Amino acid sequence: MSAPVPIFVITCDRLTVLQRALASYRRELGDAIQLVVHDNGSSYPPMLEYLTRLEGEGVAIFRTGQRIQDVSGLDRVAETVSAWRGRAGAFEHYVVTDPDIELVGPCPDLLDLYTHLLSTFDVPVVGPMLRIDDLPDAYPLKERVIASHREQFWDRVPSRTEWRGRTVLYQE
């Protein structure tokens, strides 16, 4: 069996969606993954309790201790990936995602699909479309993120490819 693929989940006080997402990753991907939570300054007491419980279950939690206030803070997850690489050793692929990316199964071969797309298109990154219709109004970068993702992804018509007898929609 190959080493588990680390999944870095970026969050800040998004308890309910994080719980659903992590449950879906465990359910759909099982032992093929290692969960790593990158927390951007959560302060909501139930969220802090949940993060502590996750640590007790073996989930790595990286706490930045501060909320993201501008776009420059969005890249802090790279520090977590580097720290994890130092702790866990080398890994070929990894996943970075937001807490509102829930797997709606069954998708046990999702990581195989991502590996296929990485090699087929010789790109450094693959992933699902980011959901933008559920961002809370209190999120300071809400409008900027929505505009950016619409322009970059949602307003483009996807291409199609066949993989393992299924049609997969993608964008380069």
Backbone as numpy.savetxt, mean C-alpha at the origin, in Angstrom:
# Nx Ny Nz CAx CAy CAz Cx Cy Cz
9.91 -22.39 -0.28 9.07 -21.21 -0.28 9.95 -19.97 -0.28
9.60 -19.00 -1.09 10.37 -17.76 -1.14 10.03 -16.87 0.05
10.89 -15.89 0.29 10.68 -14.97 1.41 9.40 -14.18 1.21
8.71 -13.87 2.29 7.49 -13.06 2.16 7.79 -11.68 1.56
6.87 -11.18 0.77 6.99 -9.86 0.16 6.50 -8.84 1.19
7.35 -7.85 1.53 6.88 -6.84 2.46 5.84 -5.91 1.82
4.77 -5.67 2.57 3.74 -4.72 2.14 3.77 -3.56 3.13
4.18 -2.39 2.66 4.26 -1.18 3.47 2.95 -0.42 3.32
2.21 -0.29 4.41 0.92 0.38 4.38 1.08 1.73 5.07
0.86 2.81 4.33 0.99 4.17 4.85 -0.34 4.57 5.48
-0.30 5.06 6.71 -1.55 5.43 7.36 -1.36 6.57 8.34
-2.47 7.15 8.74 -2.53 8.14 9.81 -3.98 8.24 10.27
-4.28 7.62 11.39 -5.61 7.69 11.99 -6.73 7.19 11.09
-6.45 6.30 10.18 -7.50 5.73 9.31 -7.79 4.30 9.77
-8.27 4.18 10.97 -8.42 2.89 11.64 -9.28 1.90 10.88
-10.50 2.26 10.56 -11.43 1.31 9.95 -10.94 0.80 8.61
-10.47 1.69 7.75 -10.01 1.24 6.43 -8.73 0.43 6.57
-7.86 0.79 7.52 -6.64 0.01 7.74 -6.99 -1.40 8.20
-7.91 -1.54 9.11 -8.32 -2.86 9.58 -8.85 -3.71 8.43
-9.69 -3.11 7.59 -10.25 -3.86 6.45 -9.15 -4.24 5.46
-8.24 -3.31 5.18 -7.18 -3.59 4.22 -6.27 -4.71 4.73
-5.81 -4.60 5.96 -4.91 -5.63 6.49 -5.59 -6.99 6.54
-6.86 -7.02 6.91 -7.59 -8.29 6.91 -7.65 -8.87 5.50
-7.85 -8.02 4.49 -7.92 -8.51 3.12 -6.56 -9.03 2.65
-5.47 -8.38 3.03 -4.14 -8.85 2.63 -3.85 -10.20 3.25
-4.18 -10.33 4.53 -3.96 -11.61 5.21 -4.82 -12.70 4.60
-6.07 -12.39 4.32 -7.01 -13.37 3.76 -6.60 -13.79 2.35
-6.25 -12.82 1.51 -6.00 -13.12 0.09 -4.57 -13.54 -0.22
-3.61 -13.07 0.58 -2.20 -13.33 0.25 -1.49 -14.21 1.27
-2.07 -14.36 2.44 -1.57 -15.29 3.45 -0.11 -15.12 3.82
0.61 -16.24 3.79 2.01 -16.26 4.21 2.96 -15.67 3.17
2.45 -15.26 2.03 3.31 -14.71 0.97 3.75 -13.28 1.29
3.24 -12.71 2.41 3.52 -11.30 2.71 4.02 -11.10 4.13
4.67 -9.97 4.34 5.04 -9.47 5.67 4.46 -8.06 5.76
3.56 -7.83 6.70 2.94 -6.52 6.84 3.86 -5.57 7.60
3.99 -4.35 7.06 4.77 -3.29 7.68 3.91 -2.02 7.61
3.61 -1.43 8.75 2.77 -0.24 8.78 3.67 0.98 8.99
3.53 1.96 8.08 4.24 3.24 8.16 3.21 4.25 8.66
3.34 4.64 9.93 2.35 5.52 10.54 2.85 6.96 10.57
2.09 7.84 9.95 2.43 9.27 9.88 1.77 10.06 11.01
2.16 9.76 12.23 1.73 10.58 13.35 0.33 10.39 13.85
-0.18 9.16 13.84 -1.52 8.92 14.37 -1.60 9.39 15.82
-2.79 9.92 16.19 -3.01 10.37 17.55 -4.36 9.89 18.11
-5.18 9.29 17.28 -6.50 8.79 17.68 -6.29 7.58 18.60
-6.72 7.65 19.86 -6.44 6.57 20.82 -6.78 5.16 20.33
-7.96 4.90 19.72 -8.21 3.54 19.22 -7.20 3.11 18.15
-6.72 4.06 17.33 -5.71 3.73 16.33 -4.40 3.34 17.00
-4.00 4.10 18.00 -2.76 3.79 18.73 -2.85 2.42 19.40
-4.00 2.10 19.96 -4.20 0.78 20.57 -4.09 -0.32 19.51
-4.69 -0.08 18.35 -4.64 -1.07 17.26 -3.20 -1.29 16.79
-2.44 -0.21 16.63 -1.05 -0.35 16.21 -0.24 -1.16 17.23
-0.48 -0.92 18.51 0.20 -1.68 19.55 -0.18 -3.16 19.48
-1.47 -3.43 19.25 -1.92 -4.82 19.11 -1.26 -5.48 17.90
-1.16 -4.75 16.78 -0.51 -5.30 15.59 0.95 -5.67 15.87
1.64 -4.79 16.59 3.03 -5.09 16.96 3.12 -6.40 17.72
2.18 -6.62 18.62 2.16 -7.86 19.39 1.93 -9.08 18.52
1.32 -8.88 17.34 1.06 -9.97 16.40 2.22 -10.15 15.41
3.27 -9.34 15.55 4.42 -9.48 14.66 4.44 -8.54 13.47
3.50 -7.62 13.41 3.50 -6.63 12.34 4.48 -5.53 12.73
5.37 -5.18 11.82 6.33 -4.10 12.09 5.62 -2.76 11.96
5.81 -1.89 12.94 5.21 -0.56 12.91 6.33 0.46 12.93
6.38 1.33 11.93 7.33 2.44 11.89 6.54 3.71 12.12
6.87 4.41 13.18 6.15 5.63 13.54 7.02 6.85 13.23
6.50 7.74 12.38 7.26 8.95 12.08 7.13 9.98 13.18
6.05 9.90 13.95 5.84 10.82 15.05 5.29 12.18 14.64
5.10 12.38 13.35 4.56 13.67 12.91 3.66 13.50 11.71
2.61 14.30 11.65 1.67 14.25 10.54 2.28 14.93 9.31
1.84 14.49 8.15 2.25 15.11 6.90 1.48 16.41 6.75
2.18 17.50 6.55 1.54 18.80 6.38 1.67 19.34 4.96
2.64 18.82 4.21 2.79 19.26 2.82 3.32 18.10 1.98
3.42 18.31 0.70 3.77 17.26 -0.25 5.14 16.64 0.06
6.07 17.40 0.61 7.40 16.86 0.88 7.36 15.68 1.86
6.34 15.60 2.69 6.24 14.51 3.65 5.76 13.20 3.05
5.28 13.24 1.82 4.76 12.02 1.20 5.83 10.99 0.91
7.09 11.40 0.83 8.17 10.48 0.49 8.83 9.83 1.70
8.33 10.10 2.90 8.94 9.52 4.10 8.87 8.01 4.15
7.97 7.42 3.40 7.88 5.96 3.41 9.16 5.34 2.86
9.90 6.07 2.03 11.18 5.55 1.52 12.14 5.26 2.67
12.08 6.08 3.72 12.92 5.84 4.90 12.52 4.53 5.58
11.23 4.27 5.63 10.75 3.03 6.23 11.18 1.83 5.41
11.10 1.93 4.08 11.54 0.83 3.22 13.02 0.56 3.45
13.83 1.61 3.50 15.28 1.44 3.74 15.54 0.81 5.11
14.82 1.28 6.12 15.00 0.72 7.47 14.61 -0.75 7.49
13.53 -1.10 6.80 13.10 -2.50 6.75 14.12 -3.35 6.01
14.66 -2.82 4.94 15.69 -3.56 4.18 16.89 -3.83 5.09
17.25 -2.85 5.93 18.34 -3.05 6.88 18.02 -4.09 7.92
16.77 -4.18 8.30 16.35 -5.14 9.33 16.10 -6.53 8.74
15.42 -6.59 7.61 14.98 -7.87 7.06 15.93 -8.44 6.01
16.89 -7.64 5.54 17.77 -8.10 4.48 17.22 -7.75 3.11
17.91 -8.20 2.10 17.53 -7.87 0.72 16.21 -8.53 0.34
15.43 -7.83 -0.47 14.23 -8.40 -1.05 14.10 -7.83 -2.46
13.61 -8.67 -3.36 13.52 -8.28 -4.77 12.39 -7.29 -5.02
11.23 -7.58 -4.49 10.07 -6.74 -4.69 9.43 -6.38 -3.36
8.69 -5.29 -3.37 7.91 -4.90 -2.20 6.72 -4.09 -2.67
5.75 -3.94 -1.77 4.52 -3.22 -2.07 4.44 -2.01 -1.15
4.06 -0.86 -1.70 3.74 0.33 -0.91 2.30 0.68 -1.25
1.49 0.85 -0.21 0.07 1.08 -0.46 -0.52 1.98 0.62
-1.70 2.44 0.37 -2.45 3.25 1.31 -3.45 2.36 2.04
-3.96 2.81 3.18 -4.86 1.95 3.95 -6.22 1.73 3.30
-6.56 2.50 2.29 -7.86 2.31 1.66 -7.79 1.43 0.41
-6.67 0.73 0.24 -6.56 -0.23 -0.85 -6.84 -1.61 -0.27
-8.06 -2.04 -0.46 -8.51 -3.32 0.07 -8.59 -4.31 -1.08
-8.12 -5.53 -0.86 -8.21 -6.56 -1.88 -9.60 -7.18 -1.82
-10.26 -7.16 -2.95 -11.58 -7.77 -3.04 -11.38 -9.06 -3.82
-11.22 -10.14 -3.11 -10.75 -11.42 -3.61 -11.68 -12.12 -4.57
-11.32 -13.30 -4.92 -10.06 -13.92 -4.56 -8.94 -13.46 -5.50
-7.77 -13.27 -4.94 -6.63 -12.84 -5.75 -5.32 -13.41 -5.20
-5.25 -14.73 -5.04 -4.05 -15.33 -4.45 -2.80 -15.17 -5.31
-2.96 -14.89 -6.60 -1.79 -14.75 -7.47 -1.52 -13.28 -7.83
-2.02 -12.36 -7.03 -1.82 -10.93 -7.30 -0.33 -10.57 -7.36
0.45 -11.07 -6.44 1.88 -10.75 -6.44 2.57 -11.32 -7.67
2.12 -12.49 -8.15 2.65 -13.04 -9.40 2.31 -12.12 -10.58
1.08 -11.60 -10.60 0.68 -10.66 -11.65 1.57 -9.43 -11.62
1.78 -8.87 -10.45 2.64 -7.69 -10.34 4.05 -7.98 -10.83
4.58 -9.14 -10.47 5.92 -9.52 -10.94 5.93 -9.63 -12.46
4.88 -10.22 -13.02 4.75 -10.33 -14.48 4.72 -8.95 -15.14
3.94 -8.04 -14.59 3.85 -6.70 -15.16 5.19 -5.96 -15.05
5.87 -6.12 -13.93 7.19 -5.47 -13.76 8.16 -5.94 -14.84
8.17 -7.23 -15.11 9.12 -7.74 -16.09 8.66 -7.51 -17.53
7.36 -7.57 -17.78 6.85 -7.39 -19.14 7.06 -5.96 -19.63
6.80 -4.99 -18.77 6.86 -3.60 -19.19 8.15 -2.90 -18.77
9.04 -3.63 -18.07 10.31 -3.06 -17.62 10.08 -1.70 -16.95
9.21 -1.73 -15.95 8.87 -0.54 -15.17 9.29 -0.78 -13.72
9.54 0.29 -12.98 9.95 0.10 -11.58 8.80 -0.08 -10.60
7.56 0.27 -11.01 6.44 0.29 -10.09 5.18 -0.23 -10.77
4.42 -1.07 -10.06 3.08 -1.47 -10.50 2.17 -1.43 -9.28
0.88 -1.33 -9.52 -0.06 -1.36 -8.40 -1.46 -1.06 -8.86
-2.39 -1.16 -7.91 -3.78 -0.89 -8.26 -4.04 0.60 -8.35
-5.14 0.94 -8.94 -5.56 2.35 -8.98 -5.88 2.79 -7.56
-5.43 3.97 -7.20 -5.70 4.52 -5.88 -7.12 5.04 -5.83
-7.82 4.67 -4.82 -9.17 5.16 -4.62 -9.12 6.59 -4.11
-9.85 7.49 -4.75 -9.79 8.89 -4.35 -11.15 9.45 -3.94
-12.19 8.63 -3.98 -13.51 9.13 -3.66 -13.85 9.06 -2.17
-12.91 8.58 -1.37 -13.21 8.43 0.05 -12.25 9.21 0.94
-11.50 10.15 0.37 -10.59 10.96 1.18 -11.39 11.87 2.09
-11.03 11.91 3.37 -11.80 12.75 4.29 -11.58 14.23 4.02
-12.59 15.04 4.26 -12.49 16.48 4.05 -11.41 17.11 4.91
-11.11 16.51 6.05 -10.10 17.06 6.96 -8.67 16.86 6.45
-8.49 16.01 5.43 -7.15 15.76 4.89 -6.67 17.02 4.19
-5.55 17.62 4.64 -5.13 18.93 4.10 -4.74 18.92 2.63
-4.36 17.76 2.09 -3.94 17.69 0.69 -5.01 17.07 -0.21
-6.24 16.98 0.29 -7.30 16.28 -0.43 -7.46 16.76 -1.88
-7.68 18.03 -2.08 -7.94 18.54 -3.43 -6.73 18.35 -4.35
-5.55 18.56 -3.83 -4.33 18.39 -4.63 -4.14 16.93 -5.04
-4.38 16.00 -4.10 -4.24 14.58 -4.40 -5.28 14.14 -5.43
-6.51 14.57 -5.26 -7.57 14.20 -6.21 -7.24 14.71 -7.60
-6.85 15.96 -7.72 -6.51 16.53 -9.03 -5.34 15.79 -9.67
-4.33 15.51 -8.88 -3.14 14.82 -9.39 -3.48 13.42 -9.88
-4.24 12.67 -9.11 -4.57 11.31 -9.50 -5.54 11.26 -10.67
-6.45 12.19 -10.72 -7.36 12.22 -11.88 -6.55 12.43 -13.16
-5.71 13.43 -13.15 -4.92 13.75 -14.34 -3.98 12.61 -14.71
-3.30 12.04 -13.71 -2.29 11.03 -13.98 -2.88 9.66 -14.31
-4.01 9.30 -13.70 -4.53 7.95 -13.85 -5.98 7.86 -14.32
-6.89 8.50 -13.60 -8.30 8.24 -13.80 -8.84 8.76 -15.12
-8.27 9.80 -15.67 -8.77 10.36 -16.92 -8.19 9.67 -18.15
-7.36 8.68 -17.96 -6.74 7.95 -19.07 -7.46 6.62 -19.31
-7.59 6.24 -20.57 -8.22 4.97 -20.91 -7.17 3.87 -20.75
-7.47 2.81 -19.98 -6.48 1.76 -19.77 -6.31 0.86 -20.99
-5.17 0.21 -21.07 -4.90 -0.81 -22.07 -5.29 -2.16 -21.48
-5.32 -3.18 -22.35 -5.70 -4.54 -21.90 -4.60 -5.52 -22.29
-4.44 -6.53 -21.43 -3.56 -7.64 -21.74 -4.18 -8.91 -21.17
-3.81 -10.04 -21.70 -4.30 -11.33 -21.19 -3.21 -11.94 -20.32
-3.62 -12.46 -19.19 -2.69 -13.11 -18.26 -3.41 -14.23 -17.54
-2.89 -15.45 -17.70 -3.47 -16.64 -17.06 -4.97 -16.75 -17.34
-5.35 -16.48 -18.59 -6.74 -16.62 -18.99 -7.67 -15.51 -18.55
-7.10 -14.41 -18.05 -7.92 -13.29 -17.60 -7.49 -12.04 -18.34
-8.43 -11.11 -18.47 -8.11 -9.81 -19.02 -7.70 -8.90 -17.88
-6.55 -8.25 -18.05 -6.03 -7.33 -17.04 -5.97 -5.94 -17.67
-6.56 -4.96 -17.01 -6.47 -3.58 -17.46 -5.25 -2.93 -16.82
-4.52 -2.13 -17.60 -3.32 -1.50 -17.07 -3.07 -0.16 -17.75
-2.21 0.63 -17.11 -1.72 1.87 -17.69 -0.22 1.90 -17.49
0.47 2.35 -18.52 1.93 2.51 -18.39 2.22 3.92 -17.96
